[in-house]
Amino acid sequence: MQVHIKNSSWKVLEYKTLGACAFDFESSEDVVFAPGEWRLVETGTVIATPEGYCLVIAPRSSIFKNYGLMQVNSIGIVDQDYSGDTDSIKFPYINMRKEEVIIKKWERIGQGMFVKIEKPEFVLVEKMGDKNRGGFGTTGIN
């Protein structure tokens, strides 16, 4: 499968190891976070997600450990039609530290993974059957 990309660095996205499921995004600019501040970190990368897939973006596992940053929406779902020339991928991070945090240009700040999707036909029913489990969080404490 070929995927068209456009980015400000003119670098092709890559998987860093043979077993990697996701590829990395780099920051296309220096970003300074004040304590408690949230900002969008620009990657300068536009991706034409192939038909039948969505692009899921998430922080790299080291982002919180090294920078104290958390992605404010947990993960991002990038639709197939978000691929115009100005539809660049951005990572919304919040600084959880009590001091300023700096992300430097070209630092790896997030990762992306293509996930195959299907769009079901939803059917409205009056009753779901007798499989009630008791609601949210009902599988026990442990």
N, C-alpha and C positions, 0 to 999 in steps of 0.2 A: 504494500500500500504506500503510495506517495502522498505526502501532505505538503501543500504550499504554505510557506511562511514568508513573512517580511519583517525585518528587524533593523534597528539602528546600528547594530554592531557588524552586520554582514557575516555573522557566524551561524553555521547550521546548528540547530539543537541536537544534542546527543545524549545517549544513554552512557553513563560513566563506567558501567561494568557489564559483562555479558548477562548477568542475572538480574539486572535492574529492570523494574517494572515501570519506572517513571523517569522522565528526563528533567533536567534542571533548567530553571529560569535564572537569569542574572538581572541585577538592577542596572538600569541604563543611566542612572544619575546618583550623585551623593544625596543621601537623605538623613536629616538630623531630626531625632525624636526627643522632645522634652519629656520629662517624667509624666506618665499618664496620658500622653498625647497619642492620638491615632492619626495615621496618614496613609495615603495610597503610595505604594512603592511601584514606580513605573518600570516595566521591562522593555518597552519599546518594541515589543514583538506582537505581530498579528498572525493568527493561525487560522487557516481554512479547515475547520474540522470536517472530516469526511462524512458523507451521508451515512446514516445508520450508527453514528457514534456521537458521544458527547465528550468534551474535554473536562476532566476534573482537576482542579488545582488545589494544592495544599502546601502548608509550610514544609520545609525540610526539617527533619527531626532535630537538627542542631540549632535551629533558629531560636528556640526558647532558651536552651542551655547557654548558648554563646552570647545572645543579645537581649534576652528577656522580652522578646516580642511574641505576641499571640495574634493569629489571624482572627479578626473580629467576627467573621462569618463562618468559622470552623473550616469549611471547604468552600470552593467555588465551583459552580456548574457553568461551563461556557457552552452556549448553544451553537448549533451549526450555522446559524445566520448572523453570528457576531464575528464578521470577518472582513469588514470594510477597511479601507486604508487607515482610518483613524481608530479602529476598534482594537486597541492594544490591550494586552493582558496586564492587569495591575493587581498587586497583593495588598489588601487592607490590613495593616498591622497596628497594634496598640503596644506602647512601651509600658511594661509592668514594673519596671525598675524605678528606683527613686533618684536615678541620675540620668543624664542625657545619654542617648545611644546613637551611634553613627553607623549607617550602612554606606559603604563605599561603592562607587561605580564599578561594575563588573563582578561584584560579589554574588555568589549563588544564594538566592533568597527564597526560592520556592521550587515546587516540582509539579509536573503535569503528567496525566495518564489518560489515554483514550479508553473509553468504556463503551462497549457495544450496547446499543439500546433497542428496545422494541416498544412500540406504542400500541397498547391494548385498546380494545373497544370496551368502554365502561358500561356496565348494565346496572341500572337502578333497581333495587329490590326492596320489598317491605320488611323482610326478616333475613338475618344472616345464618340462622340455624341455631343449634344448641351447643355451641362450642365455647361458651363463655368461660374465661379464665379469671375474671375478677377485676380486670382493668389494668391500668398502667402500673408497672413495677410489682407484679404479682408472682414472680417466679421464686421469691424467697429473698432473704437478707444476704446470704452468702453466695 
